[in-house]
Amino acid sequence: MTTAVELEKKLSSVFTQEQSSVLANVIFETANPSEFQELKAIVRDLTEAEKRTEQSLQNLTDRVDNLAEAQRRTELRVEELAEAQRRTELRVEELAEAQRRTELSVQNLTGRTDDLAQAQKRTESSIDILTKRIDDLAMHMKEGFQKVNEQISALGSRWGIMNENTFRRTVHTLLSRAGYTVSKGMYGEREIDIVIKNGEHILLEITSAAVKKDVRNLNRSAEDYFQKTGIEPKLMISSIYISPSVMREITDSPKKIEVFTSEEDE
């Protein structure tokens, strides 16, 4: 049979030491053996129930701890999301500012494009005017050379000028009187006459009777003149007589050659 001491020891697992001692004494003083056994069973059930309650409490505590940890993780995630939202809003503001700058640049570029279009129109107009002036100048030059050529033809027909040196001096004199600047220069490894008026440069081949070699030499002198001066000259041949074969050579020349000869008037 269980003694009071043993009972007190068992009760101490559930109650305090003082409570266990009081309960043990009360039980032994009031309970008969059968009641004691019944009470013992009740105490055992209470003990098991207490253990289950403690276990449930521990489980509940663990769950609360888990929930608290989950709450902390949730709060941390919310803070991270809030920070990401702030960064997103800042980025959106930066993009909006960049868009405003882009729109301003586009407006400025549009204005500059309009200005360039107007400038292009003015340039094209100036080019048209300049082209007309050049055409007019070319016409005047041609008319001037035609007049000189007519005078040369008249001299040739009247006095029979056949000596090439005399013919060359005569052409120079007539060109000078017409307002042209005439000089000589070494281009294409040969001496060539250079005629300049109103900024236009002309390489002039003067000969009493032109030959095919004169055409080739004139083209070579023109290439050398352009390389040395950067100016593309016009080419002309002034001759008392040009044979049909030489005229074909002139027509097939890689560079255009204007011809002034007394044959044109015959």
C-alpha positions in Angstrom: 0.0 0.0 0.0 1.2 3.4 -0.9 2.5 5.5 2.1 1.9 9.2 2.7 5.5 9.9 1.7 5.2 8.0 -1.6 1.9 9.8 -2.3 3.5 13.2 -1.5 6.3 12.4 -3.8 4.0 11.6 -6.6 1.9 14.7 -6.0 5.0 16.9 -6.1 5.3 16.2 -9.8 2.1 18.1 -10.3 1.8 20.4 -7.2 4.2 22.4 -5.1 5.9 20.8 -2.2 3.6 22.4 0.4 0.5 21.5 -1.7 1.7 17.9 -2.1 2.3 17.5 1.7 -1.1 18.8 2.6 -2.9 16.8 0.0 -1.1 13.6 1.0 -2.0 14.0 4.7 -5.7 14.8 3.9 -5.9 11.8 1.6 -4.5 9.5 4.3 -6.7 10.9 7.0 -10.0 10.9 5.2 -9.9 8.2 2.6 -10.6 4.5 3.2 -8.6 2.0 1.2 -11.2 1.7 -1.6 -11.6 5.4 -1.8 -7.9 5.8 -1.7 -7.6 3.6 -4.7 -10.2 5.5 -6.5 -8.6 8.8 -5.5 -5.3 7.4 -6.6 -6.8 6.7 -10.0 -8.2 10.2 -10.1 -4.8 11.7 -9.2 -3.2 9.6 -11.9 -5.7 10.8 -14.4 -5.2 14.4 -13.3 -1.4 13.8 -13.6 -1.8 12.5 -17.2 -4.2 15.4 -18.0 -1.7 17.9 -16.6 1.0 16.3 -18.7 -1.2 16.5 -21.8 -2.0 20.1 -20.9 1.7 21.0 -20.5 2.4 19.2 -23.9 -0.4 21.1 -25.5 0.9 24.3 -24.0 4.3 23.6 -25.3 2.9 22.8 -28.7 1.0 26.0 -28.6 4.1 27.9 -27.5 6.0 26.4 -30.4 3.3 27.4 -32.8 3.2 30.9 -31.4 7.0 31.1 -31.7 6.7 29.8 -35.3 4.0 32.4 -36.0 6.1 35.1 -34.5 9.1 34.1 -36.7 6.8 34.0 -39.7 5.5 37.5 -38.7 9.1 38.8 -38.5 9.9 37.3 -42.0 6.7 38.8 -43.3 7.5 42.2 -41.9 11.0 42.0 -43.3 9.6 41.1 -46.7 7.2 43.9 -46.5 10.0 46.3 -45.8 12.0 44.9 -48.7 8.9 45.4 -51.0 8.5 48.9 -49.7 12.1 49.7 -50.4 11.8 48.2 -53.9 8.7 50.3 -54.4 10.6 53.4 -53.4 13.4 52.5 -55.8 10.8 51.9 -58.6 9.1 55.2 -58.0 12.6 56.9 -58.0 13.4 55.2 -61.3 10.1 56.2 -62.8 10.8 59.8 -61.8 14.2 59.5 -63.5 12.7 58.1 -66.6 10.0 60.8 -66.7 12.8 63.4 -66.4 14.7 61.7 -69.2 11.6 61.7 -71.3 11.1 65.4 -70.7 14.7 66.1 -71.7 14.3 63.9 -74.8 11.1 65.7 -75.8 13.0 69.0 -75.4 15.9 67.8 -77.5 13.5 66.6 -80.2 11.9 70.0 -80.2 15.3 71.7 -80.5 16.3 69.2 -83.2 13.1 69.9 -85.1 13.8 73.6 -84.9 17.3 73.1 -86.2 16.0 70.8 -88.9 13.6 73.5 -90.1 16.5 76.0 -90.0 18.7 73.7 -92.0 15.8 73.1 -94.5 15.5 76.9 -95.0 19.3 77.2 -95.3 19.2 74.4 -97.9 16.6 76.3 -99.9 18.7 79.4 -99.8 21.8 77.4 -100.8 19.9 75.8 -103.7 18.7 79.3 -104.8 22.2 80.6 -104.6 23.5 77.7 -106.6 20.8 78.3 -109.2 21.9 81.9 -109.4 25.6 81.0 -109.5 24.9 78.4 -112.2 23.1 81.0 -114.3 26.0 83.4 -113.8 28.5 80.7 -114.8 26.4 79.9 -117.9 26.3 83.5 -118.8 30.0 83.8 -118.2 30.7 80.8 -120.4 28.5 82.3 -123.1 30.4 85.6 -122.9 33.7 83.8 -123.0 32.6 81.8 -126.0 31.5 84.9 -127.7 34.8 86.6 -126.9 36.8 83.8 -128.3 34.5 83.7 -131.3 35.3 87.3 -131.9 39.0 86.7 -131.5 38.7 83.7 -133.8 36.9 85.8 -136.4 39.7 88.3 -136.2 42.3 85.6 -136.6 40.4 84.1 -139.5 40.2 87.5 -141.1 44.0 88.1 -140.7 44.7 84.6 -142.1 42.6 85.1 -145.1 43.8 88.7 -145.8 47.5 88.4 -145.2 48.1 84.6 -145.3 49.5 84.2 -141.8 51.0 80.8 -141.7 54.0 81.2 -139.5 53.1 79.7 -136.1 55.1 82.1 -134.0 53.4 85.1 -135.7 50.1 83.4 -135.3 50.7 82.8 -131.6 51.7 86.4 -131.0 48.6 87.6 -132.9 46.3 85.4 -130.7 47.9 86.7 -127.5 47.5 90.3 -128.6 43.8 89.8 -129.5 43.1 88.0 -126.2 44.7 90.7 -124.2 42.8 93.4 -126.0 39.6 91.5 -125.3 40.3 91.7 -121.5 41.8 88.2 -121.0 45.0 87.6 -118.9 47.3 85.4 -120.9 50.4 83.8 -119.5 52.6 80.7 -120.0 53.2 77.8 -117.6 54.8 74.3 -117.5 52.1 71.7 -117.1 52.3 68.1 -118.4 56.1 68.6 -119.0 55.4 71.1 -121.7 54.7 74.8 -122.0 51.1 75.8 -122.3 49.2 79.1 -122.7 46.9 79.9 -119.7 44.0 82.3 -120.2 42.2 83.7 -117.1 39.2 86.0 -117.0 36.6 86.5 -114.2 38.0 83.5 -112.2 37.7 81.0 -115.1 40.9 79.2 -116.1 41.5 78.0 -119.7 44.4 76.0 -121.1 44.8 77.2 -124.7 46.6 75.2 -127.4 47.6 77.7 -130.2 48.9 76.2 -133.4 48.7 77.0 -137.1 47.7 73.4 -137.9 46.5 71.1 -135.1 47.6 67.4 -135.0 46.4 64.5 -132.9 49.3 64.8 -130.5 48.2 68.3 -129.6 44.9 66.8 -128.2 46.7 64.2 -126.1 49.2 66.8 -124.8 46.4 69.2 -123.9 44.6 66.6 -121.8 47.8 65.7 -120.0 48.5 69.4 -119.2 44.9 69.7 -117.8 45.5 66.8 -115.4 48.8 68.2 -114.2 47.2 71.7 -113.8 44.4 70.3 -111.6 46.8 68.4 -109.4 49.0 71.4 -108.9 46.4 74.1 -108.5 43.2 72.3 -107.5 41.4 74.1 -110.4 39.7 72.2 -113.2 40.5 74.2 -116.3 38.6 74.5 -119.6 40.4 73.3 -122.7 40.5 75.1 -126.0 42.4 74.7 -129.3 42.9 77.7 -131.6 44.2 76.8 -135.0 44.0 78.1 -138.6 43.4 74.6 -139.9 42.1 71.3 -138.2 41.9 68.2 -140.4 38.8 65.9 -140.1 40.9 63.1 -138.4 42.1 65.6 -135.7 38.6 66.9 -135.3 37.5 63.3 -134.5 40.3 63.0 -132.0 39.0 66.2 -130.3 35.5 64.9 -130.3 36.6 61.6 -128.6 38.7 63.5 -126.0 38.1 62.4 -122.4 37.8 66.1 -121.5 35.7 68.5 -123.5 37.7 70.7 -125.9 36.4 73.8 -127.5 37.7 74.6 -130.9 38.2 78.0 -132.7 39.4 77.7 -136.3 39.1 79.7 -139.5 37.6 76.5 -141.0 34.4 77.1 -139.1 33.7 80.2 -141.2 34.3 78.5 -144.6 
